[in-house]
């Protein structure tokens, strides 16, 4: 019960942080590819060469985060979505978030899943360490997984999709799966609720970042 209470708190905190991340990515994209070209006189949209200098700057910022900051900028996107090697440590979050904002916001990478999983896990670990510095490693693993569940559920607006993706990515054994899944689903459910509530509270549409079901023809 205590672990579930912690999972609920972590779910709220991580979901709010995930909302800030995806909203900032959306605003960066609009400023660079809509507002800035219009302000410079390109009223019919940016020219064909417009993305080249922006992508070059994004590459430099991302390279700085990889080389100079802890965490190596997060996992390598070209290798697919992988989760492992222990929970994300809070000290690595600045580098991962900077690389994520630069690459996704400026047009290098198309998906926020990797940075959000790291953000959720890192914030969850930081929350536990602030409350209890000598927390057992098993608790850190479970709470970090809960944070990742909540962050991913926020983007997909679905706790089931988040659970399936993270179960596949982590490769949890049958023995560990129930231990992680219950608090993880609780955090993911809160993430989905915050996703719905934040859009109504701020007046911002979740359609800018929520990934819904694909419209498939009837067979």
C-alpha positions as CSV (number, residue, x, y, z in Angstrom):
1,X,0.0,0.0,0.0
2,X,2.9,2.4,0.8
3,X,4.4,1.6,-2.6
4,X,1.1,2.3,-4.4
5,X,0.8,5.6,-2.5
6,X,4.3,6.5,-3.7
7,X,3.4,5.4,-7.2
8,X,0.4,7.8,-7.2
9,X,2.5,10.8,-6.2
10,X,5.2,9.9,-8.7
11,X,2.5,9.5,-11.4
12,X,1.3,13.1,-10.8
13,X,4.8,14.6,-10.7
14,X,6.0,12.8,-13.8
15,X,2.9,13.5,-15.8
16,X,3.2,17.2,-15.2
17,X,6.9,17.1,-16.1
18,X,6.0,15.2,-19.3
19,X,3.4,17.8,-20.2
20,X,6.0,20.5,-19.8
21,X,8.5,18.6,-22.0
22,X,6.1,17.9,-24.9
23,X,4.6,21.3,-24.8
24,X,8.0,22.9,-24.9
25,X,8.9,20.7,-27.9
26,X,5.7,21.8,-29.7
27,X,6.4,25.5,-29.0
28,X,10.0,25.1,-30.3
29,X,8.8,23.6,-33.5
30,X,6.2,26.3,-34.0
31,X,8.7,29.1,-33.4
32,X,11.4,27.7,-35.7
33,X,9.3,26.4,-38.6
34,X,6.2,28.7,-38.5
35,X,6.7,32.0,-36.6
36,X,10.3,32.7,-37.5
37,X,10.0,32.2,-41.2
38,X,6.9,34.4,-41.2
39,X,8.7,37.1,-39.3
40,X,11.5,37.1,-41.9
41,X,9.1,37.6,-44.8
42,X,8.4,34.0,-45.9
43,X,4.6,34.3,-45.7
44,X,4.0,31.0,-47.6
45,X,6.1,28.9,-45.4
46,X,9.8,28.3,-45.0
47,X,11.9,27.8,-48.1
48,X,13.4,24.4,-49.0
49,X,16.8,25.2,-47.5
50,X,15.3,26.4,-44.2
51,X,15.8,23.2,-42.2
52,X,19.5,22.8,-43.1
53,X,21.0,25.4,-40.7
54,X,18.4,24.5,-38.0
55,X,19.4,20.8,-38.2
56,X,23.1,21.8,-38.1
57,X,22.5,23.8,-34.9
58,X,20.4,20.9,-33.4
59,X,23.3,18.5,-34.2
60,X,25.8,20.8,-32.3
61,X,23.6,21.1,-29.3
62,X,22.9,17.4,-29.2
63,X,26.6,16.6,-29.6
64,X,27.4,18.9,-26.7
65,X,24.8,17.1,-24.5
66,X,26.3,13.7,-25.5
67,X,30.0,14.7,-25.0
68,X,29.9,17.2,-22.1
69,X,27.0,16.2,-19.9
70,X,26.4,13.0,-18.0
71,X,24.1,10.4,-19.5
72,X,25.4,10.5,-23.1
73,X,22.2,12.2,-24.2
74,X,20.1,9.1,-23.5
75,X,19.8,5.9,-25.5
76,X,20.7,5.8,-29.2
77,X,17.5,6.3,-31.2
78,X,18.8,4.4,-34.2
79,X,19.0,1.2,-32.1
80,X,15.2,1.3,-31.3
81,X,13.5,1.6,-28.0
82,X,15.5,-0.1,-25.3
83,X,15.2,0.1,-21.5
84,X,17.8,-1.6,-19.2
85,X,20.9,-1.2,-17.2
86,X,19.1,0.1,-14.0
87,X,16.9,3.1,-13.4
88,X,17.9,6.5,-14.9
89,X,19.9,8.6,-12.4
90,X,18.8,12.2,-11.7
91,X,22.2,13.5,-12.6
92,X,21.8,12.4,-16.2
93,X,18.5,14.1,-16.8
94,X,19.8,17.6,-17.8
95,X,21.9,16.1,-20.7
96,X,19.1,13.7,-21.8
97,X,16.5,16.5,-21.7
98,X,18.7,19.0,-23.6
99,X,19.5,16.4,-26.3
100,X,15.8,15.5,-26.5
101,X,14.6,19.2,-26.8
102,X,17.3,20.0,-29.4
103,X,16.8,16.9,-31.5
104,X,13.0,16.6,-31.4
105,X,12.1,20.3,-31.1
106,X,14.5,21.2,-34.0
107,X,13.5,18.4,-36.3
108,X,16.1,15.6,-36.0
109,X,14.1,12.9,-34.2
110,X,10.4,12.2,-34.6
111,X,9.4,10.5,-31.3
112,X,9.6,11.7,-27.6
113,X,9.3,8.2,-26.1
114,X,13.0,7.7,-25.2
115,X,13.5,11.1,-23.4
116,X,10.1,10.7,-21.6
117,X,10.9,7.2,-20.3
118,X,14.3,8.6,-19.0
119,X,12.5,11.7,-17.6
120,X,9.9,9.6,-15.8
121,X,12.4,7.2,-14.3
122,X,14.9,9.9,-13.3
123,X,12.3,12.0,-11.6
124,X,10.8,9.0,-9.8
125,X,14.3,8.1,-8.4
126,X,14.9,11.7,-7.4
127,X,11.6,11.8,-5.5
128,X,12.5,8.6,-3.6
129,X,16.0,9.7,-2.8
130,X,14.7,13.1,-1.5
131,X,12.3,11.3,0.8
132,X,14.7,8.5,1.9
133,X,18.4,8.5,0.9
134,X,19.0,4.9,1.7
135,X,16.0,3.4,-0.2
136,X,16.5,-0.3,-1.2
137,X,17.5,-0.8,-4.9
138,X,14.4,-2.9,-5.5
139,X,12.2,0.0,-4.5
140,X,14.1,2.4,-6.8
141,X,13.7,0.0,-9.7
142,X,9.9,-0.4,-9.2
143,X,9.3,3.4,-8.6
144,X,11.5,4.2,-11.7
145,X,9.4,1.9,-13.8
146,X,6.3,3.6,-12.4
147,X,7.6,7.0,-13.5
148,X,8.4,5.6,-17.0
149,X,4.9,4.1,-17.2
150,X,3.3,7.5,-16.3
151,X,5.4,9.5,-18.8
152,X,4.7,7.2,-21.7
153,X,1.0,6.9,-20.8
154,X,0.8,10.7,-20.9
155,X,1.9,10.8,-24.5
156,X,-0.2,7.9,-25.7
157,X,-3.2,8.9,-23.5
158,X,-3.5,5.2,-22.8
159,X,-2.2,3.2,-19.9
160,X,-2.5,-0.1,-21.8
161,X,-0.4,1.0,-24.7
162,X,2.3,2.3,-22.3
163,X,2.3,-0.9,-20.3
164,X,2.7,-3.1,-23.4
165,X,5.5,-1.0,-24.8
166,X,7.4,-0.9,-21.5
167,X,6.9,-4.7,-20.9
168,X,8.3,-5.4,-24.3
169,X,11.2,-2.9,-23.9
170,X,12.3,-4.1,-20.5
171,X,11.8,-7.8,-21.0
172,X,10.6,-8.4,-17.4
173,X,10.6,-11.9,-16.2
174,X,7.3,-13.6,-15.2
175,X,8.3,-13.4,-11.5
176,X,9.1,-9.6,-11.5
177,X,6.2,-8.6,-13.8
178,X,3.4,-8.5,-11.2
179,X,5.6,-6.5,-8.8
180,X,6.3,-3.8,-11.4
181,X,3.0,-3.9,-13.3
182,X,0.6,-3.0,-10.5
183,X,2.3,0.3,-9.4
184,X,3.2,0.9,-13.0
185,X,-0.4,0.7,-14.2
186,X,-1.4,3.0,-11.3
187,X,1.2,5.6,-12.4
188,X,0.1,5.1,-16.1
189,X,-3.5,5.6,-15.2
190,X,-2.7,8.9,-13.4
191,X,-0.6,9.9,-16.4
192,X,-3.6,9.4,-18.7
193,X,-5.9,11.4,-16.4
194,X,-3.4,14.3,-16.2
195,X,-3.1,14.2,-20.0
196,X,-6.9,14.7,-20.3
197,X,-7.1,17.3,-17.4
198,X,-4.1,19.5,-18.5
199,X,-5.6,20.0,-21.9
200,X,-8.9,21.3,-20.4
201,X,-7.2,23.3,-17.6
202,X,-4.8,25.2,-19.9
203,X,-6.9,25.4,-23.0
204,X,-4.2,23.6,-25.0
205,X,-5.2,20.8,-27.2
206,X,-3.6,17.4,-26.6
207,X,-3.9,16.6,-30.3
208,X,-0.5,18.4,-30.7
209,X,1.3,15.5,-29.0
210,X,-1.1,12.7,-28.2
211,X,-0.6,9.6,-30.4
212,X,-4.0,8.1,-31.0
213,X,-5.1,4.9,-32.8
214,X,-4.4,4.8,-36.6
215,X,-7.5,5.0,-38.8
216,X,-7.6,1.7,-40.5
217,X,-10.1,0.6,-43.3
218,X,-12.7,-1.9,-42.4
219,X,-11.8,-5.5,-43.4
